[in-house]
Amino acid sequence: MSKIYKERVPSKPSPDEQSTVYPFNDNKQFDIETRKYQNLGHISLYRRIKGNKMVSVATGEVIDIKKKEKRVSRAVFKIFKQLYRLIKNNFFGRNSEILIILEFEEPITDIEEINKLTKSIIEKTQRRLGKIVFIRVLVYYEENKPEIEIWVKKADNSKIEITEEEIEKLWNNGKVTVRNITKNNIDYVASYFKRNIEMDLYPTGIKIYSTSKDIKKVAPIVMSYEDAEKLVAGYTPTYSGAVSIKENIENTEKEIQHITYESFEKKETQRKIKSYKTTKPVKAKGNFAKRFKKQDEENHKIIKELAEDPNCWVSVNRLNIDWYETVSKGKNKIPKKRNAEETITFLEAIKERNKNIKGGK
């Protein structure tokens, strides 16, 4: 009898390993996926023989495959990760972009009916707005109560003029919410794989997302890990993790696959804050000292206001005239040292995230 399982392991690929690089968001972001084994001939694969029966190539063991009504959550997660790249490759937080969220008043289980209603509302919206570019996403927060989220922009990138009331009349199946997409909220809203979506509720046989024909696809590039590292040199790493997939056959363990996942981003300063750096107390006189003191007071005021927000989950300590320390109020109380500019950007990100969560999406 065999058992397949995963283990999270800290590791770094060797320079000659083959990587798949996903460039998106106008090459401002890169995901790198590195698989240790390209040829899986070293593992005991199963192949289908008839009906729902499969046989192990290595052992000859025949197993029954049960037909599942729901998708495996890790497969849904992977699709949402692909979706994140696709959204960020086509939507950029401009005033010509909106997100339409459609809810159902009653529970719905008929996949064909969901598809029919989705197609109908997209066609009606297009007749109302003219030529549009869209990405349609199916979201489950509760069983049998999906929500349809449609990322929309006009083909000519002109501003969209439509109200929730107008869309409700077109939809006529439940509540409608229209959200503006901005540079501040787009990353959170597009990160379905990070949100509190119930990924084990998705029925098999239904598309999690679909797009208009003119959506710009993400084109993966295959290269050595060494070249991939050169490609992202100067970019900020935002995620790194590795998983080892293993199979245990009669108490003999064998690694099936080893995958490393990494994400990188070209960071852009969200807020331009004039900063004067010094390693010693300011003793200068004249205009420089006045400007420095004024900017320091403004930065400190902003930080204090953001930190005093009741929903802020970090406390902020001022270390000196240049540096602040942020400490989580939760269990993970690891202090992080930041300058004034970084502290403001960090606290504003917390405020924006809390606002999005409070909004319910």
Disulfide bonds with the S-S distance in Angstrom:
none
